[in-house]
Amino acid sequence: MIRIGKIVATHGLQGAVILKHITGDTTWLKQGDVLFVELRKGSEIPYFVVAAKASNDEEYIVTLEDVTKVEDAKKLTGKYVYVKEDVLKNVKTDSPLLWIGFNLVDKEKGGLGTIEDVIQTGHQWLAKLTIEGKEVLIPLVDDMLVDVNIRNKYVRVDLPEGLIEVYLNS
């Protein structure tokens, strides 16, 4: 599954929620799709979409099955939302935010670990992962990106020699 966004607020009194997403597309979410809401870390609960209306390129107003009161919707506010990859099959998926949970693989060193988060600093993206118990930030720049495989959930990079060692020896 891919982390697609976060429920940021409730909408109205009938239990609708506002989903802030990262696709930059207003057509990907449809009635009948399943959103997985992370109620607790590592526990994604499926919710079926009853209705979805794009309010702009970054937000949908979503009505979910079995969420019919504003009190129920408030429990979902602030929670991360995931979707299965096939929901995004017609969406351009080059946003590094979609790569959270993917394996980062270096051309020389092999598997480095799982991307725990991505951070944007100015125009540059950084992948955050833990290597040998230390937090490491890897630049996700075009010069280092070799391949992004959405289906198999990995990002292949060609890191400059010594970059990882700088973190591990500090």
C-alpha positions as CSV (number, residue, x, y, z in Angstrom):
1,M,0.0,0.0,0.0
2,I,1.0,3.6,-0.6
3,R,0.5,6.4,1.8
4,I,-1.5,8.9,-0.2
5,G,-2.4,11.6,2.4
6,K,-4.1,12.5,5.6
7,I,-7.6,13.2,6.8
8,V,-7.3,16.8,7.9
9,A,-10.8,17.8,9.0
10,T,-14.5,16.9,9.1
11,H,-16.9,18.4,6.6
12,G,-20.6,19.0,7.5
13,L,-22.6,17.1,10.0
14,Q,-23.1,13.8,8.1
15,G,-19.6,12.4,8.8
16,A,-17.8,13.5,5.6
17,V,-14.1,14.1,5.9
18,I,-11.5,16.2,4.1
19,L,-8.7,14.1,2.7
20,K,-5.5,16.1,1.8
21,H,-3.7,14.0,-0.8
22,I,-0.4,14.1,-2.7
23,T,-1.3,13.0,-6.2
24,G,-2.0,16.4,-7.7
25,D,-4.8,14.8,-9.6
26,T,-8.6,15.3,-9.1
27,T,-9.8,12.1,-10.8
28,W,-8.2,9.2,-9.1
29,L,-10.6,8.6,-6.2
30,K,-13.9,7.0,-7.1
31,Q,-17.0,5.6,-5.4
32,G,-16.4,2.1,-4.3
33,D,-12.6,2.5,-3.8
34,V,-11.1,1.5,-0.5
35,L,-9.2,3.9,1.7
36,F,-7.1,2.4,4.5
37,V,-6.9,4.6,7.5
38,E,-4.1,4.1,10.0
39,L,-5.9,4.3,13.3
40,R,-2.9,3.0,15.1
41,K,0.7,2.7,13.9
42,G,0.8,-0.4,11.6
43,S,-3.0,-0.9,11.7
44,E,-4.8,0.2,8.6
45,I,-8.6,-0.2,8.7
46,P,-10.4,-0.3,5.3
47,Y,-13.2,2.2,4.6
48,F,-15.3,2.1,1.4
49,V,-15.8,5.4,-0.4
50,V,-19.5,6.2,-0.8
51,A,-18.8,9.6,-2.4
52,A,-15.8,11.7,-3.3
53,K,-15.7,15.2,-4.6
54,A,-12.4,17.0,-5.4
55,S,-12.4,20.5,-3.8
56,N,-9.0,21.3,-5.4
57,D,-5.9,19.5,-6.7
58,E,-4.9,18.5,-3.1
59,E,-8.2,17.8,-1.3
60,Y,-11.2,15.6,-1.6
61,I,-14.4,15.8,0.4
62,V,-15.0,12.1,1.1
63,T,-18.0,10.2,2.5
64,L,-17.1,6.9,3.9
65,E,-19.3,3.9,4.5
66,D,-20.3,3.5,8.2
67,V,-19.1,7.0,9.1
68,T,-22.4,8.9,9.4
69,K,-21.8,11.3,12.3
70,V,-19.4,14.1,12.8
71,E,-18.3,12.4,16.0
72,D,-17.2,9.3,14.0
73,A,-15.4,11.5,11.4
74,K,-13.5,13.4,14.2
75,K,-11.9,10.1,15.3
76,L,-10.4,9.8,11.8
77,T,-9.0,13.4,11.7
78,G,-5.2,13.5,11.7
79,K,-4.8,9.9,10.5
80,Y,-2.8,8.8,7.6
81,V,-4.5,7.3,4.6
82,Y,-3.2,4.5,2.3
83,V,-4.5,3.0,-0.9
84,K,-3.5,-0.1,-2.9
85,E,-1.3,0.6,-5.9
86,D,-4.0,-0.3,-8.5
87,V,-6.1,2.7,-7.3
88,L,-3.3,5.0,-8.6
89,K,-2.7,3.1,-11.9
90,N,-3.8,6.1,-14.0
91,V,-2.1,8.8,-11.9
92,K,1.4,10.1,-12.5
93,T,3.3,8.7,-9.5
94,D,6.6,10.5,-9.4
95,S,6.0,12.3,-6.1
96,P,8.6,11.2,-3.5
97,L,5.8,11.3,-0.9
98,L,4.4,8.1,-2.5
99,W,7.8,6.3,-1.8
100,I,7.3,6.1,2.0
101,G,7.6,2.4,2.9
102,F,9.6,1.6,-0.2
103,N,13.0,-0.1,0.0
104,L,16.0,2.1,-0.9
105,V,18.5,0.2,-2.9
106,D,22.0,1.5,-3.8
107,K,23.6,0.5,-7.0
108,E,26.8,-0.6,-5.2
109,K,25.8,-1.4,-1.6
110,G,22.5,-3.1,-2.3
111,G,19.5,-2.7,0.1
112,L,19.9,0.2,2.6
113,G,16.5,-0.1,4.3
114,T,13.0,1.2,4.2
115,I,12.1,4.8,3.5
116,E,10.5,5.9,6.8
117,D,9.6,9.4,5.7
118,V,10.4,12.0,3.0
119,I,11.2,15.6,3.8
120,Q,11.1,18.5,1.4
121,T,13.8,21.1,1.9
122,G,13.4,23.9,-0.6
123,H,13.2,22.1,-4.0
124,Q,15.0,19.0,-2.8
125,W,13.5,15.8,-1.3
126,L,15.3,13.7,1.4
127,A,14.5,10.1,2.2
128,K,14.7,9.4,6.0
129,L,15.8,5.9,7.0
130,T,17.6,4.1,9.8
131,I,20.8,2.3,9.1
132,E,22.7,0.5,11.9
133,G,20.6,2.4,14.4
134,K,21.3,5.8,13.1
135,E,19.0,8.2,11.2
136,V,20.2,8.8,7.7
137,L,18.9,11.4,5.2
138,I,19.5,10.5,1.5
139,P,19.0,13.2,-1.2
140,L,16.4,12.1,-3.8
141,V,17.8,14.1,-6.7
142,D,17.7,13.2,-10.4
143,D,21.4,12.7,-10.5
144,M,21.2,9.9,-8.0
145,L,17.9,8.3,-8.9
146,V,18.3,5.3,-11.1
147,D,14.8,3.7,-11.0
148,V,11.5,3.9,-9.1
149,N,9.5,0.7,-9.2
150,I,5.9,1.4,-7.8
151,R,4.8,-2.3,-8.3
152,N,7.7,-3.8,-6.3
153,K,8.1,-0.8,-3.9
154,Y,11.7,0.1,-4.3
155,V,13.8,3.1,-5.2
156,R,17.2,2.4,-6.8
157,V,19.8,5.1,-6.3
158,D,23.5,5.6,-7.2
159,L,24.9,7.3,-4.2
160,P,28.2,9.1,-4.1
161,E,31.0,7.0,-2.5
162,G,31.3,7.7,1.2
163,L,27.8,9.3,1.7
164,I,26.5,6.6,4.0
165,E,29.8,6.3,5.9
166,V,29.6,10.0,6.8
167,Y,26.4,9.3,8.8
168,L,27.6,6.0,10.3
169,N,31.0,7.4,11.5
170,S,29.5,10.6,13.0
